[in-house]
Amino acid sequence: MSQLETILNVGKNFKIVSHKPGKVQLKLNPVQAKEAQKDHEANENVTKISPMQAQKFIKTLPGVESLKLNPFTATATVHYNTAICDPVFWECWMNTESNEELNAWINKALEDFTFE
């Protein structure tokens, strides 16, 4: 699985709680997150991403200005610049609806990101 595919699959672990241009609030879906972790453990070819790596990756996305986590509600609030990041990207990513523009946005962040 490519790094792009791995990042696209991260979207399955979240649902959008609220979204207005410039601000999106994501909620961790614990059932899908557990299933994803089992899939990662069962497949040696999958690039594993920890929650910390996912947080770091989101911060590297073009246009993302801030990321605030709330561990008590299992939510993340992301503020972003709509001139750089199309609001549709978040909807597509969390619904795992890949498209050329979304892939280019994620690939741009992958240029500066290393999986550790």
PEDAMO-V16547 format. One record per residue. N is the residue number from 1. PHI is phi as a letter, one per 40 degrees, with the letter a starting at -180 (NA if undefined). OMEGA is omega in whole degrees, -180 to 180 (NA if undefined). BURIAL is b if it has 16 or more other C-alpha atoms within 10 Angstrom, else e. Layout:
BEGIN
n->[N,N]
phi->[PHI,PHI]
omega->[OMEGA,OMEGA]
burial->[BURIAL,BURIAL]
END
This chain:
BEGIN
n->[1,2,3,4,5,6,7,8,9,10,11,12,13,14,15,16,17,18,19,20,21,22,23,24,25,26,27,28,29,30,31,32,33,34,35,36,37,38,39,40,41,42,43,44,45,46,47,48,49,50,51,52,53,54,55,56,57,58,59,60,61,62,63,64,65,66,67,68,69,70,71,72,73,74,75,76,77,78,79,80,81,82,83,84,85,86,87,88,89,90,91,92,93,94,95,96,97,98,99,100,101,102,103,104,105,106,107,108,109,110,111,112,113,114,115,116]
phi->[NA,c,c,d,c,c,c,d,c,d,d,c,c,b,b,c,c,a,a,b,d,g,a,b,b,b,b,c,c,c,c,c,c,c,c,c,c,c,c,c,c,c,b,c,c,c,c,c,b,c,d,c,c,c,c,c,c,d,c,c,c,d,g,c,b,a,b,b,c,b,c,c,b,f,b,b,b,b,b,a,c,c,c,b,b,c,d,c,d,c,c,c,c,c,c,f,b,c,a,c,c,c,c,c,c,c,c,c,c,c,d,b,b,b,c,b]
omega->[-179,177,178,180,179,180,178,-180,177,180,180,-177,-176,167,179,179,176,-178,169,-177,-180,-179,177,176,-177,177,177,175,-173,-180,-180,178,178,178,179,179,178,178,179,-178,-178,-175,-177,-177,-177,174,-177,178,177,175,179,178,178,178,179,-179,-179,179,-180,-179,179,178,180,-178,179,178,179,180,173,-177,-179,179,-178,179,174,176,-178,172,-177,180,-177,177,-179,-175,178,179,179,-179,-178,179,180,-176,-178,176,-179,176,-177,172,-173,-179,178,179,179,179,180,179,178,178,-179,178,-176,-175,175,175,-180,NA]
burial->[e,e,b,e,e,e,b,b,b,b,b,b,b,b,b,b,e,e,e,e,e,b,b,b,b,b,b,b,e,e,e,e,b,e,e,b,e,e,e,b,e,e,e,e,e,e,e,b,b,e,e,e,e,e,e,e,b,b,b,b,b,b,b,b,e,e,b,e,e,e,e,e,e,e,b,b,b,b,b,b,b,e,e,e,b,b,b,e,b,b,b,e,b,b,b,b,e,e,e,e,e,b,b,e,b,b,b,e,b,b,e,e,e,e,e,e]
END
